[in-house]
Amino acid sequence: MSDNPSSFDHAFRSADNKTDDNDTIKFYKPPKQIVFFDTEVSTSYKRISDTGAVKEDGTVLHTESVGRLLEFLSHGDYICGHNIFEHDLKYLDKEVKGISAALESVAIDTLYLSPLLFPKRPYHSLLKDDKLESDELNNPVNDSIKAKELFYDELNAYNELPSLLRQIYYSLLSRVKEFRAFFSYTGDNTDFVELSSAILNEFDGRICSNAELQMQGLLIRHGIAAKLIRDTGRYRFYNLAEVRYLLKKLEEDRHSPVISDNAWEFAKRKLSEQYSRSDCLETVLNMMNEFEIVNNKKYYSDLIEFIKESSYEDFYPDGKNSVTVSTIHKSKGREFDRVYILITNGSKWSEEDKRKLYVGMTRAKKQLHIHCCSDLFLRYSELCANFFNDESLYPEPAEITLQMTHKDVFLDYSEKKRELIFRLRSGDRLTIENNYLIACINGKNQRVVKFSRDFSDRLRDHAKRGYLPCSVVVRFIVAWKNDKHEKEIPVILSDITLKKDAAPKP
């Protein structure tokens, strides 16, 4: 392959008895050619039972021979498929030891690109895990063609993105193995941008530094029930402890690609019992209900894909007797009887700003209230049912909330606390002691989280301004893994509320 030809020279060896294991496959390398492929796996033997592939010129391969598949793949500069990192490459590695590591640098996975480039509920019914019975539907050639069509849809979507957003994606993901080959293929070898300022500029109005949390705190303090559309940070919905427990129960004694109604109800009941006090339970149950609605037959592989391509807010419950606090971006696709929009922009509005505002305004079904710090709506005052100018000066909020992410904790510390963490649930209360979060488990205070140095510094900075911790709540418990650990580690992400003290610390 053009970027790293040696990686393939040592990788492609025969995988069956029809090819001499000592023969190295020779390559024909037209510039930036992609070969799309798919493998089917026997549910009984957990080995590859059928393969298919298609080149960009339409040449097709359908074979049970892994050796012939690898030879066919060697005709391209890149290989591409749907969920190949978690499925195809793993099973190829069982046939040819070390092949997955050799192919990673040239592997493009449409599953990872899909939520990035189609964020509005991406879902593509590409087939995996030998889950359908008929040859027509279970043909890996058909899946290869679908992967090809999806890839070019994704490529077109990427090429239409604003230049700054493409730079952000490149800076964030070009060194991540699941995206590395895609950026190599696009040729976007741009300079890395300063991410903090670039993200704030690109996503202005869609993200904010704890403003949602501050608003939620103000409402609750005044006796108004408020729910926040919460963010999982870098962690996917798939990584929530509640979701992993559900999948574990569904996997137990599974002998068919289809989840039976009894197994589905059993897993739902066990989830509800095990996580009865979890704040995330209702959201996970909403996910299960939505999956049932769109899938008459519940295939396990379909469920995995559905979950991986979903986000927490997709299934967030709408409280009838509470206020939902959200950015405009997170509110897309949702409607409310009354909507209150707070605008901090000045008089300069770009076309993108206007589109964002339009999205926010159209969330209202009955009443729309807009609060702004400019004369933007002055010209429309006659169209408003009520219009007035508030010249009051307001003090700093009495409370602020810090939403912890993976960067705020020592992740390795959590590995030692695995058993304790699994006893906690979303919504549980914790306390702070020096640089640690403490949980009361079986009547005994136990350290479960250690702050990073940067987060400890942030807490000290807030203390100098008079903001001291008054409450800590577990937001999520998520699975995390890096190259240093063989097993995934449970990590606690918490919300820490700080209250304004009359005497700031020196």
Secondary structure, DSSP 8 states (H G I E B T S, - for coil): --S-HHHHHTT----STTS-TT--------TT-EEEEEEEE-TTT-SEEEEEEEETT--EEEES-HHHHHHHHTTSSEEEESSIIIIIHHHHHHHSTTHHHHHGGGEEEHHHHHHHH--SS-------TT---STTTT-HHHHHHHHHHHHHHHHHHHHTS-HHHHHHHHHHHTTSHHHHHHHHHHT-------HHHHHHHHTBTTB-SSHHHHHHHHHHHTT--EEE----TTS-GGGBHHHHHHHHHHHTT--SSB--HHHHHHHHHHHHHHTTT-TTHHHHHHHHHHHHHH-SS-BHHHHHHHHHT--GGGG----TTSEEE--TGGGTT--EEEEEEEE---S---HHHHHHHHHHHTTEEEEEEEEESSSTTGGGGGGSS------------SEEEEE--GGGB-HHHHHHTHHHHTT--TT-EEEEETTEEEEEETTEEEEEEEB-HHHHHHHHHHHHTTEEEEEEEEEEEEEE--TT-SS-EEEEEEEEEEEE-SS---
